């Protein structure tokens, strides 16, 4: 009787980890590997080899949930000599064989290596080496169709990254970029370059630098439901294909050249820490009318503002001219940024009668 009670408590604890719904004492509906496999109709398998997997992505066990508690610790954890031996070996830096996992989309289930997983978790490791057998979902849902597109793209080009695009059919654009880059590499080297070699170089020298720019700019925060890869695709498409025929957008052209290979060459001159931000500089001239008795004080305050680069007191219809340098991201408009600057500073000061803003079109500046 005591044994049955202990098993029930262990089952109750472990079902929390796996999202198992309990109907009534003694009856447990297991939402684990077999249920996920059935729900996703995941029966076609692909050997993914040995990879480093985040422990947080390992969500369950194949057929052994009764043997573990809510922390994925084996029953009798404190007295488990095998587990303690594995932990001691890990502490000493000894080589431990990889565990074996089934993968269904982003989740992993332990087939073999429960003790090694528990030891790694207990020692505070974030990842573990594992032999992966992926079971591909075949159920016809939008999520699964996107997943299959991502998987097919990654497998075709032998890439390890998992591209997160949220619309169907968009991987054709990435394939086109790789094809163009393959042609460029072959012309540059005078020899044949395989599709996978071109893809690896595209990934390293074009995709990752632009993706890093997009990610560090936090542009994705302004597009709910979209991913960094969605924005990579949008920006690269407009710069390197659609943008070839447009005559505007000089600011972004300085950061991301209209030619993909020019962008590659530019970024090769920087380490990742030195990548330029996805922001551009704008120069603004502000003409001011002020009350005469406040003019000197206002000039001092203007000169103290970090964005203000020049302050000139002039004679005529205008009292003061200043040049301001502002930085904006790709989403803000010039007018928006200038208005925010004026409202938060100059227009709040006593003695300022009026302001007028001039944005230069084409500028030619000699060195100081």
C-alpha positions as CSV (number, residue, x, y, z in Angstrom):
1,X,0.0,0.0,0.0
2,X,2.9,2.4,0.9
3,X,4.6,1.6,-2.4
4,X,1.5,2.5,-4.4
5,X,1.2,5.8,-2.5
6,X,4.8,6.7,-3.3
7,X,4.4,5.9,-7.0
8,X,1.3,8.1,-7.1
9,X,3.2,11.0,-5.5
10,X,6.1,10.7,-7.9
11,X,3.7,10.5,-10.9
12,X,1.8,13.6,-9.6
13,X,5.1,15.6,-9.3
14,X,6.4,14.6,-12.7
15,X,3.2,15.3,-14.5
16,X,3.6,19.0,-13.5
17,X,6.9,19.1,-15.5
18,X,5.3,17.6,-18.6
19,X,2.0,19.4,-18.4
20,X,0.1,16.2,-17.5
21,X,-3.5,16.6,-16.7
22,X,-4.8,14.5,-13.7
23,X,-8.4,13.4,-13.8
24,X,-8.7,11.7,-10.5
25,X,-6.5,9.8,-8.1
26,X,-5.0,6.8,-9.8
27,X,-5.9,8.0,-13.3
28,X,-3.2,10.0,-15.1
29,X,-3.5,11.4,-18.7
30,X,0.1,11.5,-19.9
31,X,0.9,14.5,-22.1
32,X,4.5,13.4,-22.9
33,X,6.5,11.9,-25.8
34,X,3.9,9.5,-27.2
35,X,1.1,12.1,-27.0
36,X,3.3,14.7,-28.7
37,X,4.3,12.3,-31.4
38,X,0.7,11.3,-32.0
39,X,-0.6,14.9,-31.9
40,X,2.0,16.1,-34.4
41,X,1.8,12.9,-36.5
42,X,5.6,12.8,-36.2
43,X,6.8,9.5,-37.6
44,X,9.4,10.4,-40.3
45,X,12.8,10.5,-38.7
46,X,16.0,12.3,-39.5
47,X,19.4,11.6,-37.7
48,X,20.7,15.0,-36.6
49,X,24.0,13.6,-35.2
50,X,25.5,14.8,-32.0
51,X,24.7,18.4,-30.9
52,X,24.8,20.6,-27.8
53,X,21.3,21.0,-26.5
54,X,19.9,23.4,-24.0
55,X,18.8,21.6,-20.9
56,X,15.7,23.8,-20.8
57,X,14.5,22.3,-24.1
58,X,14.5,18.7,-22.7
59,X,10.9,18.5,-21.5
60,X,10.3,14.8,-20.9
61,X,11.2,11.2,-21.0
62,X,10.4,8.4,-23.4
63,X,8.4,6.0,-21.2
64,X,10.1,6.6,-17.8
65,X,8.2,9.5,-16.3
66,X,7.2,7.3,-13.3
67,X,10.9,7.1,-12.3
68,X,11.4,10.9,-11.8
69,X,10.1,13.7,-9.6
70,X,9.3,17.3,-10.7
71,X,13.0,18.3,-10.8
72,X,13.7,15.4,-13.1
73,X,15.6,13.7,-10.3
74,X,15.4,9.9,-10.1
75,X,13.6,8.4,-7.2
76,X,15.9,7.8,-4.4
77,X,18.1,10.6,-5.7
78,X,20.2,11.0,-2.5
79,X,21.1,7.4,-2.4
80,X,21.7,6.9,-6.1
81,X,25.3,5.8,-6.3
82,X,25.3,5.8,-10.1
83,X,24.1,9.4,-10.2
84,X,26.7,10.5,-7.6
85,X,29.4,8.8,-9.6
86,X,28.4,10.7,-12.8
87,X,28.4,14.0,-11.0
88,X,31.8,13.3,-9.6
89,X,33.2,12.5,-13.0
90,X,31.6,15.7,-14.4
91,X,33.2,17.8,-11.6
92,X,36.6,16.4,-12.5
93,X,36.1,17.2,-16.2
94,X,36.0,13.7,-17.4
95,X,34.4,12.9,-20.8
96,X,30.8,11.7,-20.5
97,X,29.1,9.9,-23.4
98,X,26.3,12.0,-25.1
99,X,22.7,11.2,-24.1
100,X,20.1,10.1,-26.6
101,X,17.1,12.3,-27.4
102,X,14.1,12.3,-29.6
103,X,13.2,15.7,-31.0
104,X,9.7,16.9,-31.9
105,X,10.0,20.5,-33.2
106,X,11.6,22.5,-30.4
107,X,11.1,19.9,-27.6
108,X,13.4,17.0,-26.7
109,X,12.6,13.7,-24.9
110,X,15.2,11.5,-23.2
111,X,15.6,8.1,-24.6
112,X,18.8,7.2,-22.8
113,X,20.9,9.2,-20.4
114,X,18.5,10.3,-17.6
115,X,21.2,10.2,-15.0
116,X,23.6,12.2,-17.1
117,X,20.9,14.8,-17.7
118,X,20.0,15.0,-14.0
119,X,23.7,15.3,-13.1
120,X,24.2,18.2,-15.6
121,X,21.1,19.9,-14.3
122,X,22.2,19.5,-10.7
123,X,25.7,20.9,-11.4
124,X,24.2,24.0,-13.0
125,X,25.1,23.2,-16.6
126,X,23.1,25.0,-19.3
127,X,23.8,22.5,-22.2
128,X,24.5,18.9,-22.7
129,X,25.8,16.9,-25.7
130,X,23.2,14.6,-27.2
131,X,22.6,12.3,-30.1
132,X,19.5,13.5,-31.8
133,X,16.9,11.6,-33.8
134,X,14.3,14.1,-35.0
135,X,10.7,13.1,-35.7
136,X,9.3,15.5,-38.3
137,X,5.7,16.7,-37.8
138,X,3.4,15.9,-40.7
139,X,0.0,17.2,-39.4
140,X,-1.3,19.9,-41.8
141,X,-1.1,23.0,-39.7
142,X,0.4,26.4,-40.5
143,X,2.9,26.0,-37.7
144,X,4.0,22.7,-39.0
145,X,4.2,23.8,-42.7
146,X,6.5,26.7,-41.5
147,X,8.5,24.3,-39.5
148,X,8.9,21.9,-42.5
149,X,10.0,24.8,-44.7
150,X,12.6,25.9,-42.1
151,X,13.8,22.3,-41.8
152,X,14.0,21.7,-45.5
153,X,16.0,24.9,-46.1
154,X,18.4,24.1,-43.3
155,X,18.9,20.6,-44.5
156,X,19.3,21.4,-48.1
157,X,22.1,23.9,-47.4
158,X,23.6,21.9,-44.5
159,X,23.2,24.9,-42.1
160,X,22.9,24.6,-38.3
161,X,20.9,27.8,-37.7
162,X,17.2,27.6,-37.5
163,X,15.6,30.5,-39.4
164,X,12.5,31.9,-37.8
165,X,10.3,33.3,-40.6
166,X,6.6,33.7,-40.0
167,X,5.2,33.6,-43.5
168,X,5.1,30.7,-46.0
169,X,7.2,30.8,-49.1
170,X,9.8,33.3,-47.9
171,X,12.7,30.9,-47.9
172,X,12.8,31.2,-51.7
173,X,14.3,34.7,-51.2
174,X,17.1,33.3,-49.0
175,X,17.8,30.6,-51.6
176,X,18.0,33.3,-54.3
177,X,20.6,35.2,-52.1
178,X,22.7,32.0,-51.7
179,X,22.5,31.3,-55.4
180,X,23.7,34.9,-56.3
181,X,26.5,34.6,-53.7
182,X,27.5,31.2,-55.1
183,X,27.9,32.9,-58.6
184,X,29.9,35.7,-57.1
185,X,32.3,33.3,-55.2
186,X,32.8,31.3,-58.4
187,X,33.7,34.4,-60.4
188,X,36.0,35.6,-57.7
189,X,37.8,32.3,-57.3
190,X,37.7,31.2,-60.9
191,X,36.6,27.7,-59.8
192,X,33.5,25.8,-58.7
193,X,31.9,26.5,-55.3
194,X,29.4,24.0,-54.0
195,X,25.9,25.1,-52.8
196,X,26.7,24.2,-49.2
197,X,30.0,26.1,-49.3
198,X,28.3,29.1,-50.7
199,X,25.6,28.8,-48.1
200,X,28.1,28.6,-45.2
201,X,29.9,31.7,-46.5
202,X,26.6,33.6,-47.0
203,X,25.6,32.7,-43.5
204,X,28.9,33.9,-42.0
205,X,29.6,37.0,-44.0
206,X,26.2,38.3,-45.1
207,X,23.3,36.9,-43.0
208,X,24.9,37.0,-39.5
209,X,26.3,40.6,-39.9
210,X,22.9,42.0,-41.1
211,X,21.0,40.0,-38.6
212,X,23.2,41.3,-35.8
213,X,22.6,44.9,-36.9
214,X,18.8,44.3,-36.9
215,X,18.9,42.5,-33.5
216,X,21.0,45.1,-31.8
217,X,18.8,47.9,-33.1
218,X,15.8,46.4,-31.3
219,X,13.6,47.2,-34.4
220,X,11.7,43.9,-33.8
221,X,10.2,45.5,-30.7
222,X,8.1,47.7,-33.0
223,X,6.7,44.7,-35.0
224,X,4.7,42.4,-32.7
225,X,4.4,38.9,-34.0
226,X,7.5,39.3,-36.2
227,X,11.0,38.0,-35.8
228,X,14.5,39.3,-36.3
229,X,14.7,37.0,-39.3
230,X,11.5,38.5,-40.8
231,X,13.1,41.9,-40.6
232,X,16.4,40.6,-42.0
233,X,14.4,39.3,-45.0
234,X,12.4,42.6,-45.4
235,X,15.5,44.8,-45.2
236,X,17.7,42.7,-47.4
237,X,14.9,42.3,-50.0
238,X,14.3,46.0,-50.2
239,X,18.0,46.9,-50.2
240,X,19.4,44.3,-52.6
241,X,16.5,43.7,-54.9
242,X,13.7,46.2,-54.8
243,X,16.0,48.9,-53.7
244,X,18.2,48.7,-56.7
245,X,15.7,50.8,-58.6
246,X,14.8,53.5,-56.0
247,X,16.3,56.9,-55.7
248,X,15.6,57.6,-52.0
249,X,16.8,56.2,-48.7
250,X,20.4,57.6,-48.8
251,X,20.8,57.3,-45.0
252,X,20.3,53.5,-44.9
253,X,22.3,53.1,-48.1
254,X,25.4,54.4,-46.2
255,X,24.8,51.7,-43.6
256,X,23.6,48.8,-45.8
257,X,24.9,49.2,-49.4
258,X,22.4,48.4,-52.2
259,X,24.6,45.6,-53.4
260,X,24.8,42.4,-51.2
261,X,28.5,41.8,-52.0
262,X,29.4,45.4,-51.2
263,X,27.7,44.9,-47.8
264,X,29.7,41.8,-47.3
265,X,33.0,43.6,-48.1
266,X,32.1,46.5,-45.8
267,X,31.2,44.2,-42.8
268,X,34.3,42.1,-43.3
269,X,36.3,45.2,-42.1
270,X,34.6,45.1,-38.7
271,X,34.5,42.6,-35.8
272,X,31.1,41.9,-34.5
273,X,31.6,44.3,-31.6
274,X,32.4,47.0,-34.0
275,X,29.3,46.6,-36.2
276,X,27.6,50.0,-36.9
277,X,24.2,50.5,-35.3
278,X,21.2,50.7,-37.5
279,X,20.9,54.4,-37.0
280,X,21.6,57.4,-39.1
281,X,22.8,60.9,-38.5
282,X,20.8,64.0,-39.5
283,X,21.9,67.6,-39.4
284,X,19.3,70.3,-38.7
285,X,19.6,74.1,-38.7
286,X,17.3,75.9,-36.3
287,X,16.6,79.6,-36.7
288,X,15.5,81.3,-33.5
289,X,14.0,84.6,-32.5
290,X,14.6,85.5,-28.8
291,X,14.0,88.4,-26.5
292,X,17.2,90.5,-26.4
293,X,17.6,90.4,-22.6
294,X,17.7,86.6,-22.6
295,X,20.0,86.1,-25.7
296,X,23.3,85.4,-23.9
297,X,21.7,83.1,-21.4
298,X,19.9,81.1,-24.2
299,X,23.2,80.9,-26.2
300,X,24.9,79.4,-23.2
301,X,22.1,76.9,-22.7
302,X,22.2,75.9,-26.3
303,X,25.9,75.4,-26.3
304,X,25.6,73.1,-23.3
305,X,23.2,70.7,-25.2
306,X,25.1,67.6,-26.4
307,X,23.3,67.5,-29.9
308,X,24.1,71.2,-30.6
309,X,27.3,71.5,-32.7
310,X,27.3,75.2,-33.6
311,X,25.7,78.3,-32.1
312,X,25.7,81.7,-34.0
313,X,24.3,85.0,-33.0
314,X,23.4,86.9,-36.2
315,X,22.1,90.3,-37.2
316,X,18.8,90.7,-39.2
317,X,15.4,89.0,-39.1
318,X,16.8,86.0,-37.1
319,X,18.7,86.3,-33.8
320,X,20.3,82.9,-33.4
321,X,21.2,80.1,-35.8
322,X,22.2,76.6,-34.4
323,X,23.3,73.4,-36.1
324,X,22.1,70.3,-34.4
325,X,23.2,66.7,-35.0
326,X,20.6,64.1,-34.2
327,X,20.7,60.3,-34.5
328,X,17.6,58.3,-35.5
329,X,16.7,54.7,-36.0
330,X,15.1,53.4,-39.2
331,X,11.6,53.7,-37.9
332,X,11.6,57.3,-36.7
333,X,10.9,60.1,-39.1
334,X,13.1,63.2,-39.2
335,X,10.2,65.4,-38.3
336,X,9.3,63.2,-35.3
337,X,12.8,63.4,-33.9
338,X,13.3,67.2,-34.5
339,X,9.9,67.9,-32.9
340,X,10.8,65.8,-29.9
341,X,14.1,67.6,-29.5
342,X,12.5,71.1,-29.7
343,X,9.6,70.3,-27.4
344,X,11.9,68.8,-24.7
345,X,14.4,71.7,-24.7
346,X,14.3,75.0,-26.6
347,X,10.5,75.6,-26.7
348,X,10.3,75.3,-22.9
349,X,12.8,78.2,-22.2
350,X,11.9,81.7,-21.2
351,X,12.8,84.2,-23.8
352,X,12.3,82.0,-26.9
353,X,9.9,83.8,-29.2
354,X,9.8,81.4,-32.2
355,X,11.8,78.7,-34.0
356,X,12.1,77.7,-37.7
357,X,13.7,74.4,-38.8
358,X,15.7,73.9,-42.0
359,X,16.7,70.4,-43.2
360,X,19.5,70.4,-45.8
361,X,19.0,68.4,-48.9
362,X,22.4,68.0,-50.4
363,X,25.4,69.2,-48.4
364,X,29.0,69.8,-49.3
365,X,31.3,70.5,-46.3
366,X,34.9,71.4,-46.4
367,X,37.2,70.0,-43.6
368,X,37.5,72.4,-40.6
